[in-house]
């Protein structure tokens, strides 16, 4: 068991003592500690667990003080000492001892320790006075503003005091002559260390303003504009990003702002929208004259998973780990087996090996070998005809050991899902393309997402001189438990290598737990680790703490993330960290909003226009 949990349990017992459950130092600590501390593994604690049932409160506190002093030092020890003080006072019948007395003493001791630790760490000691001026046009407005200010200040755990009968002295202290009235200073000053004083210096602030970047909003700290150029290699090691936020936080809205503005900057943009693609993304797609592609099996938009396309150059192919000229076929066979692993969840090693043999044999029948030049017709120099899943289905017919795989694959060949067995008929020349998966659920949704992502990835690699961006909404479906190891590794590979192809990858998710669930969060952490720009919007506390290590969030940042309003977010990149209000133009907001009220008003306007025009 980790020390945090051990302390947590100790603190619980101490809290019970503070609340008056055990006020007598001679009273037996009648708590079933064996049950409560059963999972404690530290020998120094476990040795006395058997004795604690019969310990008095005073004896227990002495053990805690001794242990916390030797192992962890001050803060926990002071809590225990305070408990002892309170117990002694209670035993002396000092009935005026209250919870407020205790907390006041605890705050004093904790503050003292904080100052001592800071001074020992090389910080200096200062006095700080904070004065706030409230300006209003009327007395009523003034009172209202003060009450709002008081509420917000107290909400941050701070004290605020009205300068009654000292308005003139406070005003004189706040004019820019740097003279603090002695009476104001005496009443308002507080102790601070160097770190606290530096945070009040008015001439510094974090800014994120890439010269050629897209404007995404304003800095909540100083209202400066925030612009991000994700393709600027001098400012960002890669152009990748993750956007994480709870339902209703503005995650989809923010993602579309990036997608649309990248498209307008001549970046070819692909959006993979597995959930509510039509509802959330069609408006923005139509606004920029984009291409909306439905992947519903009945929509006749087909992608052949068996297609092979040549990347921009073979140096990049070697960078991916393939050094022989058979790399393209080898890579495609790996992709097909990953796809089949999503169809047949319990694919055995023997079946994989037999599939490998069948695939090489099948491509050979189409004149495609380990020589990459065999992909092209010798006369026309066009791509040769590629096999379909149905051809693989027939190739497996003569292999008895693959009979089970053929049966599971059958609906994708001859059944209602035969769209998976058709040649590719989608043209990806549009600057803005949205893939919609409306009507697909479960395994079929994951299958289609994987096929589309593989298709887009092939397109991205065809020309490294052009900038491209791919947005993967609900990315957890490809790297979570709904997927498999190979598919998750392929997603990570895209985030790792897309920079070399002049590309940018965005991962969006609202389900943090699923994002980190598969194999202890290995793939979710890898995606975040390969994304220089991290955008975190409103999250519940438990979800925010899941991100703490991966995004390197401080406790203060987590606290602010929990309190974020819709459309606001925390941005962290090589350029710094700051809180941003994401802003859209009226036209953009009209086109991409997912807010129910906004969409209702948009619908009303459309219906009114139709009625007016007959």
Buried (B, 14 or more C-beta within 10 A) or exposed (E): BEEEEBBEBBBEBBEBBBEEBBBEBEBBBEBEBEEBBEEBEEEEBBEBBEEBBEBBBBBBBBBBBEBBBEBEEBBBBBBBBBBBBBBEBBBEEEEEBEEEBBEEBBEEBBEEBBBEBBEEEEBEEBEEBEEEEBEEEEEEEEEEEBEEEBEEBEEEEEEBEEBEEBEEBBBBBBEEEEEBBEEBBEBBBEBBBBEBBEEEEEEEEBBBBBEEBBBBBBBBEEEBBBBBBBBBEEBBEBBBBBBBBBEBBBBBBBBBBBBBBBBEBEBBBBBBBBBBBBBBBBBBBEBBEBBBBBBBBEEEBBBBBBBBBBBBEBEBBEEBEBEEBBBBBBBBBBBBBBBBBBBBEEBEEEBBEBBBEBBBEBBEEBEBBBEBEBBBEEEEEEBBEBBBBBBBBBBBEEBEEBEBBBEBBEBBBEEEBBBBBBEBEBEBEBBBBBBBBBBBEEEBBBBBBBBBBBBBBBBBBBBBEBBBBBBBBBBBBBBBEBBBBBBBBBBBBBBBBBBBBBBBBBBBBBBBBBBBBBEEBBBBBBBBBBBBBBBBBBBEEEBBBBBEEBBEBEEEBBEBBBEBEBBBBBBBBEBEBBBBBBBBEEEBBBBBBBBEEBBEEBEEEEEEEEEEEE
